[in-house]
Amino acid sequence: MLTTKTIRSRRGDATQLSYDGDAVWVCNSAGYTIGRFGKRGIDVHQPATAANCGECLHCTHAPTDLGDWMKFIELMDTHYGVVIPMYATPTRFT
């Protein structure tokens, strides 16, 4: 079941967090996906604009493990000040 919540980044930006036990999606206040974590990879994107179309800051396309989840958490905080809450952790890591 997909759950969506609005959380605040460390910068005060409204951020939409969606998670379903397998994957996590993070969207900025404009509605663009800035991060995604799933069983088959990580995507952390620059915010999309007319100039860059949301270019990758860090993208992988291989099966993910706990180390990748920790990297995703770190990257979302580093690039956007978004702290991924524990309740969004994929169930295979809990």
Rosetta silent file (secondary structure, phi, psi, omega in degrees, C-alpha in Angstrom):
SEQUENCE: MLTTKTIRSRRGDATQLSYDGDAVWVCNSAGYTIGRFGKRGIDVHQPATAANCGECLHCTHAPTDLGDWMKFIELMDTHYGVVIPMYATPTRFT
SCORE:     score description
SCORE:     0.000 S_00000001
   1 L     0.000  127.716 -179.324    0.000    0.000    0.000 S_00000001
   2 L   -78.950  129.353  176.033    1.414    3.353   -1.040 S_00000001
   3 E  -117.714  135.041  179.097    1.659    5.955    1.713 S_00000001
   4 E  -126.361  132.173  179.102    2.409    9.601    0.955 S_00000001
   5 E  -135.110  151.247  171.948    3.362   12.232    3.521 S_00000001
   6 E   -98.177  125.966  177.405    4.582   15.792    3.356 S_00000001
   7 E  -122.910  163.737  177.634    7.744   16.345    5.372 S_00000001
   8 E  -104.362  135.383  175.550    9.973   19.407    5.788 S_00000001
   9 L   -76.885  170.173  175.908   13.610   19.380    4.729 S_00000001
  10 L   -60.506  -22.197  179.633   16.291   20.898    6.961 S_00000001
  11 L   -86.915   -4.929  179.733   16.003   23.934    4.655 S_00000001
  12 L    91.668    2.631 -179.599   12.291   24.266    5.405 S_00000001
  13 L   -76.593  138.557  172.235   11.128   23.085    1.976 S_00000001
  14 E   -71.509  130.570 -177.608    7.942   21.019    1.746 S_00000001
  15 E  -132.597  135.857  179.376    8.887   17.612    0.358 S_00000001
  16 E   -95.602  125.834  179.482    6.589   14.769   -0.616 S_00000001
  17 E  -114.381  123.682  176.952    7.673   11.339    0.591 S_00000001
  18 E  -122.849  139.938 -179.002    5.951    8.237   -0.805 S_00000001
  19 E  -152.742  152.531 -177.721    6.777    4.677    0.225 S_00000001
  20 L  -136.240   13.955 -178.069    5.238    1.225   -0.095 S_00000001
  21 L    94.231  -20.826  177.545    7.554   -1.110    1.821 S_00000001
  22 L  -114.298  -37.710 -173.899    9.658   -1.839   -1.274 S_00000001
  23 L  -134.882  159.823  178.449   10.441    1.570   -2.754 S_00000001
  24 E  -133.031  135.169  175.778   10.704    5.218   -1.712 S_00000001
  25 E  -122.926  138.678  177.925   10.053    8.286   -3.860 S_00000001
  26 E  -125.310  124.767 -179.817   10.941   11.863   -2.875 S_00000001
  27 E  -120.762  142.911  178.361    9.440   14.815   -4.760 S_00000001
  28 L   -79.290  179.451 -175.512   10.203   18.502   -4.317 S_00000001
  29 L   -65.427  -18.944  176.677    7.563   21.183   -3.794 S_00000001
  30 L   -85.154   -5.288  179.065    7.221   21.607   -7.582 S_00000001
  31 L    93.358    2.420  179.609    6.273   17.923   -7.879 S_00000001
  32 L   -83.441  139.834  175.999    9.492   16.735   -9.522 S_00000001
  33 E   -72.237  122.327  177.408   11.046   13.467   -8.386 S_00000001
  34 E  -108.078  -13.099  177.981   14.398   14.248   -6.796 S_00000001
  35 E  -157.344  145.663  176.239   15.024   10.793   -5.356 S_00000001
  36 E  -148.327  134.831  174.373   13.950    7.200   -5.768 S_00000001
  37 E  -126.732  129.715  178.077   15.104    4.046   -4.049 S_00000001
  38 E  -147.150 -178.877 -179.199   13.961    0.620   -5.199 S_00000001
  39 L   -62.738  -24.459 -174.673   14.993   -3.015   -5.475 S_00000001
  40 L  -116.753   24.196  173.478   16.722   -2.331   -8.793 S_00000001
  41 E   146.429  173.238 -179.821   18.520    0.943   -8.197 S_00000001
  42 E  -122.902  140.274  170.297   18.851    4.440   -6.834 S_00000001
  43 E  -131.747  122.784  169.573   18.121    7.740   -8.558 S_00000001
  44 E  -124.277  116.441 -172.937   19.038   11.087   -7.020 S_00000001
  45 E  -112.547  154.026  166.155   18.376   13.888   -9.491 S_00000001
  46 L   -66.760  151.353  175.368   18.970   17.587   -9.750 S_00000001
  47 L   -59.045  135.317 -178.941   15.653   19.417   -9.602 S_00000001
  48 L   -68.695  137.013  172.408   14.201   19.430  -13.116 S_00000001
  49 L  -137.920  174.851  177.476   14.218   22.702  -15.006 S_00000001
  50 L   -61.298  -26.370 -175.738   13.789   23.541  -18.663 S_00000001
  51 L   -84.157  -35.242 -170.098   17.592   23.445  -18.962 S_00000001
  52 L  -118.492  -10.464  177.555   18.541   20.153  -17.326 S_00000001
  53 L    54.091   30.308  175.588   15.526   17.789  -17.282 S_00000001
  54 L    71.228   49.624 -178.629   16.497   16.464  -13.831 S_00000001
  55 L   -59.167  151.488 -177.597   19.991   15.169  -14.565 S_00000001
  56 E   -71.054  135.043  167.786   21.382   12.449  -12.317 S_00000001
  57 E   -94.745  -36.075  177.996   23.504   13.311   -9.313 S_00000001
  58 E  -158.280  112.788 -179.523   23.800    9.627   -8.386 S_00000001
  59 E  -134.331  136.834  175.021   22.041    6.853  -10.284 S_00000001
  60 L  -131.486  157.844  179.926   22.471    3.084  -10.207 S_00000001
  61 L  -138.671   51.841 -179.739   20.599    0.339  -11.990 S_00000001
  62 L  -135.964  161.132  177.695   21.581   -2.772  -10.084 S_00000001
  63 L   -53.342  139.718 -176.531   20.005   -4.709   -7.211 S_00000001
  64 L  -101.340  155.158  177.059   20.176   -2.719   -3.976 S_00000001
  65 L  -133.312 -173.453 -177.441   21.207   -3.740   -0.489 S_00000001
  66 H   -60.368  -37.160  177.363   21.352   -2.151    2.959 S_00000001
  67 H   -61.356  -38.110  177.118   24.528   -0.246    2.046 S_00000001
  68 H   -67.001  -39.346  177.592   22.695    1.309   -0.911 S_00000001
  69 H   -60.906  -44.746  178.868   19.808    2.304    1.364 S_00000001
  70 H   -63.051  -38.806  177.520   22.250    4.031    3.714 S_00000001
  71 H   -64.361  -42.658  178.143   23.854    5.797    0.727 S_00000001
  72 H   -59.697  -46.489  178.386   20.420    6.990   -0.474 S_00000001
  73 H   -57.686  -46.341  179.752   19.655    8.416    2.979 S_00000001
  74 H   -61.555  -46.043 -177.660   23.030   10.209    2.993 S_00000001
  75 H   -65.442  -39.409  179.414   22.592   11.614   -0.528 S_00000001
  76 H   -65.290  -37.100  177.316   19.080   12.959    0.123 S_00000001
  77 H   -71.699  -45.000 -178.357   20.350   14.777    3.217 S_00000001
  78 H   -61.830  -47.805 -174.156   23.526   16.034    1.517 S_00000001
  79 H   -84.655  -30.161 -172.788   21.863   17.359   -1.641 S_00000001
  80 H  -128.864   -5.568 -176.230   18.454   18.436   -0.344 S_00000001
  81 L    69.732   20.296  179.530   18.488   18.464    3.449 S_00000001
  82 L   -92.404  120.549  176.623   15.810   15.750    3.367 S_00000001
  83 L   -96.561  114.394 -179.833   15.993   13.380    6.317 S_00000001
  84 L   -75.872  119.955 -178.342   14.358   10.100    5.359 S_00000001
  85 L   -70.650  153.056 -179.320   12.353    8.904    8.380 S_00000001
  86 H   -56.377  -35.626 -176.415   12.815    5.388    9.753 S_00000001
  87 H   -65.112  -14.472  178.341    9.197    4.470    8.957 S_00000001
  88 H   -91.117   -3.039 -179.886    9.973    4.691    5.216 S_00000001
  89 L   -57.930  129.235  176.677   12.730    2.034    5.410 S_00000001
  90 L   -54.735  139.635 -173.859   12.018   -0.811    2.967 S_00000001
  91 H   -59.848  -26.081 -179.518   10.699   -3.805    4.887 S_00000001
  92 H   -69.997  -10.051  178.521   13.520   -6.082    3.694 S_00000001
  93 H  -107.377    4.292 -178.293   15.917   -4.008    5.850 S_00000001
  94 L  -103.682    0.000    0.000   13.843   -3.971    9.062 S_00000001
